[in-house]
Amino acid sequence: MKMKQLLSLLMMGAAGISAFAADGKKENGILVVYFSWSSAQNTKQMAEEIASAVGADLFRIETAEAYPADYNQTVRIAKEEVQKNARPQLKTTVTQAEMDRYDTVFVGYPVWWYDAPMAVYTFLESFDLSGKTVIPFATSGGSGLSDRNLRAKITATFKDGLCIAGYRPGESSRRQITKWLSGLGFVE
């Protein structure tokens, strides 16, 4: 293997992206990226279920400065970020060349103030996603999928997303995810 390919694969592995063939080509061209905050990690668990079902690579969006563990403090910060249209700095990301290896990007997040967390925008706006398919999914405490702003701010082809209010891992959530993925043509 050439040194350049080896270094590229090592860097992707360090960033949490690892399912490339040995020759550096994409295996299935599907990436699941997600932001998850709470101690329950509901969005993370949903992302892992989706990635497993479709055979996708998985990448976690993390902010450079972690949000507080306290719910009320995080709610206050999230509200301020939305009001300021902030773009928090990320702890890690991927390069445009790495992103170019994917045709489909599932984007997961908890719904904060009727929108995706601003960290999700920081991540997505770092890339040229034109020509890609973006499929949002979300967890929430009761509100529905908030992807209107994503669709307005990100240039990509969007497919219908899924929001599971009160998401809990288990058979019921798995059935909802499988039905949704089936409707999108990813699973039978």
C-alpha positions in Angstrom: 0.0 0.0 0.0 1.3 3.4 -0.8 2.4 5.6 2.1 -0.1 8.3 1.2 -3.1 5.9 1.3 -1.8 4.4 4.6 -1.6 7.8 6.2 -5.1 8.7 4.9 -6.6 5.5 6.4 -4.9 6.1 9.7 -6.1 9.7 9.9 -9.7 8.6 9.1 -9.5 5.9 11.8 -8.4 8.5 14.3 -11.4 10.6 13.3 -13.8 7.7 13.8 -14.2 6.8 10.2 -13.0 3.4 9.4 -14.9 1.3 6.9 -12.9 2.0 3.8 -11.6 -0.8 1.6 -7.8 -1.3 1.7 -7.4 0.5 -1.6 -8.9 3.7 -0.1 -12.2 3.5 -2.0 -15.5 3.8 -0.3 -17.3 0.6 0.5 -20.9 1.7 0.4 -20.7 5.5 0.4 -22.9 6.0 3.5 -22.0 8.0 6.5 -24.0 8.5 9.7 -22.9 11.7 11.6 -24.6 12.6 14.9 -24.5 15.0 17.8 -25.6 13.6 21.2 -25.6 15.4 24.5 -27.6 13.7 27.4 -26.3 11.1 29.7 -28.8 8.7 28.1 -27.1 9.2 24.7 -30.4 8.6 22.9 -29.2 10.1 19.6 -26.0 8.2 19.8 -27.9 4.9 20.2 -30.2 5.8 17.3 -27.2 6.6 15.1 -25.6 3.3 16.0 -28.8 1.4 15.1 -29.0 3.2 11.7 -25.3 2.7 10.9 -25.6 -1.0 11.8 -28.7 -1.5 9.7 -27.3 0.2 6.5 -23.6 -0.7 6.9 -22.5 2.9 7.3 -19.5 4.6 8.8 -20.2 6.5 12.0 -18.9 9.9 13.1 -19.7 11.7 16.3 -19.9 15.5 16.2 -18.3 16.9 19.4 -17.8 20.5 20.5 -14.4 21.7 21.6 -16.0 22.9 24.8 -18.3 20.3 26.2 -21.8 21.4 27.2 -22.6 21.3 31.0 -24.0 18.0 32.4 -26.8 20.1 34.0 -29.9 20.1 31.8 -31.0 23.7 32.6 -27.5 25.1 32.0 -27.4 23.4 28.6 -30.9 24.6 27.7 -29.8 28.2 28.4 -26.6 27.9 26.4 -28.4 26.2 23.5 -31.0 29.0 23.4 -28.3 31.6 23.3 -26.5 29.8 20.5 -29.8 29.7 18.5 -30.5 33.3 19.1 -27.0 34.3 18.0 -26.9 31.8 15.1 -23.6 30.7 16.7 -21.3 28.1 15.3 -19.5 26.4 18.2 -16.0 25.1 17.5 -15.7 21.4 17.0 -13.3 19.0 18.8 -12.7 17.0 15.6 -14.0 16.9 12.1 -13.3 15.2 8.7 -11.8 16.7 5.6 -13.6 17.5 2.4 -11.7 14.7 0.7 -13.0 12.3 3.3 -16.5 13.6 3.0 -16.3 13.3 -0.8 -16.1 9.5 -0.3 -19.8 9.5 0.7 -22.9 9.8 -1.4 -25.4 9.6 1.4 -25.1 11.3 4.8 -27.5 10.6 7.6 -27.4 13.5 10.1 -28.7 12.9 13.7 -29.3 15.3 16.5 -31.5 16.0 19.5 -34.0 18.7 18.8 -33.0 21.9 20.6 -35.2 24.9 20.5 -37.1 23.5 17.5 -33.9 23.1 15.5 -30.7 21.1 15.2 -28.0 22.1 17.7 -25.7 24.7 16.3 -22.8 22.3 16.4 -24.5 20.3 13.6 -24.5 23.4 11.4 -20.8 24.0 12.2 -20.1 20.5 10.9 -22.3 20.5 7.8 -21.5 24.0 6.7 -17.8 23.0 6.6 -18.4 20.9 3.4 -19.7 21.2 -0.1 -22.5 18.7 0.1 -24.0 19.5 -3.3 -24.7 16.2 -5.2 -25.1 14.3 -1.9 -28.2 13.0 -0.3 -28.7 14.2 3.3 -31.2 12.3 5.5 -31.9 13.9 8.9 -33.0 11.9 12.0 -33.6 13.2 15.5 -34.6 12.5 19.0 -36.8 14.9 21.0 -38.7 15.3 24.2 -41.9 15.8 22.3 -41.5 18.1 19.3 -41.2 16.8 15.8 -38.4 16.7 13.3 -36.9 20.1 12.8 -35.2 20.0 9.5 -36.6 23.1 7.8 -33.5 25.2 8.6 -31.2 22.4 7.6 -32.9 22.3 4.2 -32.7 26.0 3.8 -29.0 26.3 4.8 -27.5 23.2 3.3 -27.2 22.6 -0.4 -27.9 18.9 -0.9 -30.7 16.6 -1.9 -32.8 15.8 1.2 -34.9 12.7 1.9 -37.6 12.4 4.5 -36.2 12.2 8.0 -37.3 10.5 11.2 -37.9 11.9 14.6 -38.6 9.7 17.6 -40.1 11.6 20.5 -39.1 10.1 23.8 -36.7 7.7 22.1 -35.8 4.6 24.1 -33.6 1.8 22.8 -35.5 -1.4 22.2 -37.8 -3.2 19.9 -40.4 -0.4 19.4 -37.8 2.1 18.3 -36.0 -0.5 16.2 -39.2 -1.2 14.3 -39.7 2.5 13.6 -36.2 2.8 12.3 -36.4 -0.3 10.2 -39.8 0.8 8.7 -38.3 4.3 7.9 -35.1 2.8 6.3 -37.2 0.4 4.3 -39.4 3.3 3.0 -36.1 5.0 1.9 -35.0 1.8 0.2 -32.0 1.0 2.5 -33.3 -2.2 4.1 -35.9 -4.8 3.2 
